[in-house]
Amino acid sequence: MCGSLHQRLQDYLSERKCRRTRLVTKDGHCNIEYGNIKYSSHLSFLADFWTTAVEIRWRFVLLFFIASFTLSWFIFGLIWFWIARNNMDLSWQERDEEHTPCVYNVVGLTTAFLFSLETQTTIGYGGRAITPHCAGAVAVIIIQSLIGAIINCFMCGVILAKISLPKKRAKTIHFCDMAVISPKNDALCLSIRVANLRKSLMIGSQIYGKLLRTRNTPDGETIIMDQVNIEFAMDAGKDNLFFVCPLTLYHIIDKGSPFFEMAVDTLHKQEFELVVFLDGTAESTSSACQVRTSFIPQEIMWGYNFQPIISRSKDGKYRVDFSNFHKVVPVATAHCAYCFHNIKGHHHFSKFGNDNPGFEVIEISDPLSVTKM
């Protein structure tokens, strides 16, 4: 019992350390903070107020939404109260029988606030109405109507922009939890799997990666977060992917790859982070979006390959079984990339040219366990 609790504690601390040291989380958020920013730089966020309003959290958007309307109603309510007071319209002020008010039935602060609200929201119950005898009141009602229209347009634009942000489309694109290293097409490859959960395509999709690590130069300089390009491709190329079903993309581990000097027993001892990017344009909204994820050495499995998830029923429909999306199977793989390329007979594997060598027409008995394409 104590041993089990100790192991769980070690796993929790290890997972927390990995989460803390990541630059990019599995769901694509960047784990970085900025310090010692000059005060003048903060004013730049106010100058670009539209982007700031779109990027802030929903709780602040709702707060600004309520505050902007409520404050404008109250401020103009005070103005209408001041106009009524100057015109002797209030209930406690003495006036003659022939007195003509600026606004009918505005006799106190509460009724002035209600008239301000009715004016800006164009409710118009009919109980309170402006008269043409006060030029100042006519000017105020014009100004309030214009300001109310501006507030309406701005807040509606912010809410619509936040709802249609491209990063919301990225929520329906999933990467596999683990990357794998295995032989493919007479080469040793690092493979990842990505799926589009919507039927609408991502137009012009392309995928690439960055390997982030700390490197020491011959001059003794330490480069934090040094970036190395990692190229991913399919058999049909690396650009303009036909992203209609889950894809398995691979990076060839050759002499120019940073993974060439790693081996099965040294991979998990390395300190790096593989950040993978998928860029594309949503077919339904024509908005460009980017999906990100990352893999640390503990999330790269040497000597494994993904299970096939695409099949075809006898009626000709293609189906995707997402229950196998993250599952892998062991395959015979060389101990290291150098062994794969230079030591003949050190590795034993069967050559195959696709991710689903057993692809055939099969009968699917449970249609609920798969997703129709």
C-alpha positions as CSV (number, residue, x, y, z in Angstrom):
1,M,0.0,0.0,0.0
2,C,2.8,2.4,0.9
3,G,4.7,1.4,-2.2
4,S,1.7,2.2,-4.3
5,L,1.2,5.6,-2.8
6,H,4.9,6.4,-3.2
7,Q,4.8,5.4,-6.8
8,R,1.7,7.6,-7.4
9,L,3.4,10.5,-5.7
10,Q,6.5,10.0,-7.9
11,D,4.3,9.9,-11.0
12,Y,2.4,13.0,-10.0
13,L,5.6,15.0,-9.3
14,S,7.1,13.8,-12.6
15,E,4.0,14.8,-14.5
16,R,3.9,18.2,-12.8
17,K,7.6,18.8,-13.6
18,C,7.0,17.9,-17.3
19,R,4.0,20.2,-17.4
20,R,6.0,23.0,-15.8
21,T,9.0,22.6,-18.1
22,R,7.0,22.5,-21.3
23,L,7.0,25.6,-23.6
24,V,3.9,24.4,-25.4
25,T,1.3,22.3,-23.6
26,K,-0.4,19.3,-25.2
27,D,-3.5,21.5,-26.0
28,G,-1.4,24.2,-27.7
29,H,-1.0,26.9,-25.0
30,C,2.4,28.6,-24.6
31,N,3.8,28.3,-21.1
32,I,5.7,31.6,-21.0
33,E,5.5,34.8,-18.9
34,Y,6.9,38.2,-19.5
35,G,8.6,40.3,-16.8
36,N,10.1,43.8,-16.4
37,I,8.0,45.3,-19.1
38,K,8.2,49.1,-19.2
39,Y,5.0,51.0,-18.2
40,S,5.0,52.7,-21.6
41,S,4.7,49.2,-23.3
42,H,1.5,48.6,-21.4
43,L,0.0,51.6,-23.1
44,S,0.5,49.8,-26.4
45,F,-2.2,47.3,-25.4
46,L,-4.6,50.2,-24.9
47,A,-3.7,51.7,-28.3
48,D,-4.5,48.4,-29.9
49,F,-7.7,48.2,-27.9
50,W,-9.6,46.1,-30.5
51,T,-7.1,43.2,-30.3
52,T,-7.0,43.6,-26.5
53,A,-10.8,43.4,-26.3
54,V,-10.9,40.3,-28.5
55,E,-8.1,38.4,-26.6
56,I,-9.2,39.0,-23.0
57,R,-11.1,36.4,-21.1
58,W,-14.9,36.0,-21.4
59,R,-15.4,37.1,-17.8
60,F,-13.9,40.5,-18.5
61,V,-15.8,40.8,-21.8
62,L,-19.1,40.2,-19.9
63,L,-18.0,42.6,-17.2
64,F,-17.2,45.4,-19.8
65,F,-20.5,44.6,-21.6
66,I,-22.6,45.2,-18.4
67,A,-20.5,48.1,-17.2
68,S,-20.5,50.0,-20.5
69,F,-24.3,50.0,-20.8
70,T,-25.0,50.5,-17.1
71,L,-22.6,53.4,-16.8
72,S,-23.8,55.1,-20.0
73,W,-27.4,54.8,-18.8
74,F,-26.5,56.2,-15.4
75,I,-24.3,59.1,-16.7
76,F,-27.0,60.3,-19.1
77,G,-29.6,59.8,-16.4
78,L,-27.7,62.3,-14.3
79,I,-27.6,64.7,-17.3
80,W,-31.4,64.3,-17.8
81,F,-31.8,64.9,-14.0
82,W,-29.7,68.1,-14.3
83,I,-31.8,69.3,-17.3
84,A,-35.0,68.7,-15.4
85,R,-33.7,70.5,-12.3
86,N,-32.6,73.5,-14.3
87,N,-36.0,73.6,-16.0
88,M,-37.9,73.3,-12.7
89,D,-39.4,70.0,-13.7
90,L,-38.8,68.1,-10.5
91,S,-41.6,67.2,-8.2
92,W,-40.3,69.1,-5.2
93,Q,-39.7,72.3,-7.2
94,E,-42.3,75.1,-7.3
95,R,-43.6,75.9,-10.8
96,D,-46.6,77.7,-12.3
97,E,-49.6,76.0,-13.9
98,E,-48.4,77.0,-17.5
99,H,-45.0,75.4,-17.0
100,T,-43.8,73.2,-19.9
101,P,-41.3,70.5,-19.0
102,C,-38.3,69.4,-21.1
103,V,-39.3,65.8,-20.7
104,Y,-42.7,64.6,-19.6
105,N,-42.8,62.6,-16.4
106,V,-39.2,63.1,-15.4
107,V,-39.7,64.3,-11.9
108,G,-36.7,62.7,-10.0
109,L,-33.5,60.8,-10.3
110,T,-35.2,57.4,-10.8
111,T,-37.4,58.6,-13.6
112,A,-34.4,60.4,-15.2
113,F,-32.5,57.0,-15.2
114,L,-35.5,55.2,-16.7
115,F,-35.8,57.8,-19.4
116,S,-32.1,57.4,-20.2
117,L,-32.5,53.6,-20.4
118,E,-35.6,53.9,-22.6
119,T,-33.9,56.3,-24.9
120,Q,-30.6,54.4,-25.4
121,T,-32.4,51.0,-25.8
122,T,-35.1,52.5,-28.0
123,I,-37.8,50.9,-25.8
124,G,-40.2,53.9,-25.8
125,Y,-43.0,52.9,-23.4
126,G,-44.7,56.2,-24.0
127,G,-44.8,57.3,-20.4
128,R,-41.9,59.7,-20.8
129,A,-41.2,61.8,-23.9
130,I,-39.1,64.8,-24.8
131,T,-40.7,68.1,-25.7
132,P,-39.4,70.6,-28.3
133,H,-39.1,73.5,-25.8
134,C,-35.5,72.7,-24.6
135,A,-32.8,72.9,-27.2
136,G,-30.3,71.4,-24.8
137,A,-32.5,68.3,-24.3
138,V,-32.7,67.8,-28.0
139,A,-28.9,67.9,-28.4
140,V,-28.5,65.5,-25.4
141,I,-30.9,62.9,-26.9
142,I,-29.0,63.0,-30.2
143,I,-25.6,62.6,-28.5
144,Q,-27.0,59.7,-26.4
145,S,-28.4,57.9,-29.4
146,L,-25.1,58.1,-31.2
147,I,-23.1,56.9,-28.3
148,G,-25.5,54.1,-27.6
149,A,-25.2,53.0,-31.3
150,I,-21.4,53.0,-31.0
151,I,-21.4,50.9,-27.8
152,N,-23.8,48.4,-29.4
153,C,-21.7,48.0,-32.5
154,F,-18.4,47.6,-30.6
155,M,-19.7,45.1,-28.0
156,C,-21.5,43.0,-30.7
157,G,-18.4,43.0,-32.8
158,V,-16.2,41.9,-29.9
159,I,-18.6,39.1,-28.9
160,L,-18.9,37.9,-32.6
161,A,-15.2,38.0,-33.1
162,K,-14.5,36.0,-29.9
163,I,-17.1,33.4,-30.9
164,S,-15.6,33.0,-34.4
165,L,-11.9,32.9,-33.3
166,P,-9.9,30.4,-35.4
167,K,-8.6,28.8,-32.3
168,K,-12.1,27.5,-31.6
169,R,-11.8,25.6,-34.9
170,A,-8.5,24.2,-33.7
171,K,-10.3,22.4,-30.8
172,T,-11.7,19.9,-33.3
173,I,-8.2,18.9,-34.6
174,H,-6.5,16.3,-32.4
175,F,-2.9,15.1,-32.2
176,C,-1.9,11.7,-30.9
177,D,-0.7,11.5,-27.3
178,M,2.5,9.7,-28.2
179,A,4.9,9.9,-31.1
180,V,6.5,6.7,-32.4
181,I,9.8,5.7,-34.1
182,S,9.8,2.8,-36.4
183,P,10.9,1.8,-39.9
184,K,8.9,3.0,-42.9
185,N,9.7,2.9,-46.6
186,D,13.3,1.7,-46.0
187,A,14.0,4.5,-43.6
188,L,13.8,5.0,-39.8
189,C,11.1,7.6,-39.1
190,L,9.5,9.5,-36.3
191,S,5.7,9.4,-36.9
192,I,2.8,11.3,-35.5
193,R,-0.9,11.1,-36.1
194,V,-3.4,13.9,-36.5
195,A,-7.2,13.9,-37.0
196,N,-9.8,16.4,-38.2
197,L,-13.0,15.7,-36.3
198,R,-15.1,17.8,-38.6
199,K,-16.2,16.8,-42.1
200,S,-15.3,20.3,-43.4
201,L,-11.7,20.3,-44.8
202,M,-8.7,22.4,-43.7
203,I,-7.6,23.9,-47.0
204,G,-3.9,24.2,-47.8
205,S,-2.9,22.3,-44.7
206,Q,0.8,22.0,-43.9
207,I,2.6,20.5,-40.9
208,Y,6.0,21.2,-39.6
209,G,7.9,21.0,-36.3
210,K,10.5,22.7,-34.2
211,L,12.9,20.9,-31.8
212,L,13.6,23.1,-28.8
213,R,16.6,22.4,-26.7
214,T,19.4,24.1,-24.7
215,R,22.7,24.1,-26.6
216,N,26.2,25.2,-25.6
217,T,28.3,26.8,-28.4
218,P,32.1,26.3,-28.8
219,D,32.5,29.8,-27.5
220,G,31.0,28.9,-24.2
221,E,27.7,30.6,-24.8
222,T,24.5,28.8,-23.7
223,I,21.6,29.2,-26.0
224,I,18.3,28.7,-24.3
225,M,15.5,27.4,-26.5
226,D,17.6,26.8,-29.5
227,Q,15.3,25.9,-32.5
228,V,15.9,23.2,-35.1
229,N,13.5,22.7,-38.0
230,I,11.9,19.3,-38.2
231,E,10.3,18.4,-41.5
232,F,7.2,16.2,-41.6
233,A,5.8,14.7,-44.8
234,M,3.6,12.0,-46.3
235,D,4.2,9.8,-49.3
236,A,2.4,12.5,-51.4
237,G,4.4,15.4,-50.0
238,K,4.4,17.8,-47.2
239,D,2.2,20.7,-48.5
240,N,-1.5,20.9,-49.2
241,L,-2.5,17.8,-47.3
242,F,-5.8,16.2,-48.2
243,F,-7.0,16.4,-44.6
244,V,-10.3,14.5,-44.9
245,C,-9.3,11.6,-42.6
246,P,-6.7,11.0,-39.9
247,L,-3.2,11.3,-41.3
248,T,0.1,9.7,-40.2
249,L,3.0,12.0,-40.9
250,Y,6.6,11.1,-40.5
251,H,10.0,12.7,-40.2
252,I,12.9,10.7,-41.7
253,I,15.7,10.2,-39.3
254,D,18.8,10.6,-41.5
255,K,22.2,12.2,-40.9
256,G,20.7,15.7,-41.0
257,S,18.1,14.9,-38.4
258,P,18.7,15.8,-34.7
259,F,17.4,12.4,-33.7
260,F,20.2,10.6,-35.6
261,E,22.6,10.5,-32.6
262,M,19.9,9.2,-30.3
263,A,19.2,5.6,-29.4
264,V,16.5,3.6,-27.7
265,D,18.3,3.6,-24.4
266,T,19.3,7.3,-24.5
267,L,16.2,8.9,-25.9
268,H,14.4,9.4,-22.6
269,K,17.5,10.8,-21.1
270,Q,17.6,13.7,-23.5
271,E,16.2,17.2,-22.7
272,F,14.3,18.6,-25.6
273,E,10.7,19.4,-26.7
274,L,9.3,18.7,-30.1
275,V,6.7,21.3,-31.0
276,V,4.4,20.4,-33.9
277,F,2.4,22.9,-35.9
278,L,-0.5,22.5,-38.3
279,D,-1.4,25.5,-40.4
280,G,-4.5,25.6,-42.6
281,T,-7.6,27.5,-43.6
282,A,-11.0,26.4,-42.4
283,E,-13.3,25.6,-45.4
284,S,-16.5,26.9,-43.8
285,T,-15.2,30.2,-42.5
286,S,-12.1,30.9,-44.7
287,S,-10.2,31.8,-41.5
288,A,-6.6,30.7,-41.1
289,C,-5.8,28.8,-37.9
290,Q,-2.9,27.1,-36.3
291,V,-2.9,24.0,-34.1
292,R,0.0,23.2,-31.8
293,T,1.1,20.4,-29.6
294,S,4.4,19.2,-28.2
295,F,6.2,15.9,-27.4
296,I,8.9,15.5,-24.7
297,P,11.3,12.5,-24.8
298,Q,9.0,10.5,-22.4
299,E,6.2,10.8,-25.0
300,I,8.2,9.3,-27.9
301,M,8.1,5.5,-28.1
302,W,11.0,3.7,-29.9
303,G,10.0,0.6,-31.8
304,Y,6.3,1.1,-32.0
305,N,3.8,1.9,-34.8
306,F,0.3,3.2,-34.8
307,Q,-2.6,0.8,-35.2
308,P,-4.7,1.1,-38.4
309,I,-8.0,3.0,-37.9
310,I,-9.4,3.3,-41.4
311,S,-11.4,0.6,-43.0
312,R,-14.1,0.2,-45.6
313,S,-17.4,-1.6,-45.4
314,K,-18.9,-3.8,-48.1
315,D,-21.3,-1.0,-49.1
316,G,-18.2,1.2,-50.0
317,K,-18.3,3.6,-47.1
318,Y,-15.0,4.6,-45.4
319,R,-15.0,4.5,-41.7
320,V,-12.7,5.7,-39.0
321,D,-12.4,3.9,-35.6
322,F,-11.2,6.6,-33.2
323,S,-10.8,4.0,-30.4
324,N,-7.5,3.1,-32.0
325,F,-6.3,6.6,-32.6
326,H,-3.8,6.7,-29.7
327,K,-3.0,2.9,-29.7
328,V,0.3,1.6,-30.8
329,V,1.8,-1.9,-31.5
330,P,5.4,-3.0,-31.1
331,V,7.5,-3.5,-34.3
332,A,11.0,-4.8,-34.8
333,T,13.2,-1.7,-35.0
334,A,16.9,-1.0,-35.0
335,H,18.6,0.0,-31.7
336,C,19.7,3.4,-33.1
337,A,19.6,5.3,-36.4
338,Y,23.3,4.7,-37.0
339,C,22.7,0.9,-36.6
340,F,19.8,1.1,-39.1
341,H,21.9,2.8,-41.8
342,N,25.3,1.2,-41.3
343,I,25.2,-2.2,-39.6
344,K,23.7,-4.8,-41.8
345,G,21.5,-7.4,-40.1
346,H,21.4,-5.5,-36.9
347,H,17.7,-4.8,-37.4
348,H,15.0,-7.1,-38.6
349,F,11.7,-5.8,-39.9
350,S,9.2,-6.4,-42.7
351,K,9.1,-3.7,-45.4
352,F,5.8,-2.0,-45.8
353,G,4.7,1.0,-47.7
354,N,1.6,2.3,-45.9
355,D,0.3,2.6,-42.4
356,N,-2.4,0.0,-42.9
357,P,-0.8,-3.1,-44.6
358,G,-3.9,-5.2,-43.8
359,F,-6.3,-2.8,-45.5
360,E,-9.2,-4.7,-46.9
361,V,-13.0,-4.6,-47.2
362,I,-14.3,-5.8,-43.9
363,E,-17.7,-6.1,-42.3
364,I,-18.3,-3.7,-39.4
365,S,-20.8,-5.1,-37.0
366,D,-21.1,-2.2,-34.6
367,P,-21.7,1.1,-36.4
368,L,-21.8,3.1,-33.2
369,S,-18.1,2.4,-32.4
370,V,-16.8,4.2,-35.4
371,T,-17.3,7.6,-37.0
372,K,-18.6,7.9,-40.5
373,M,-16.5,9.9,-43.0
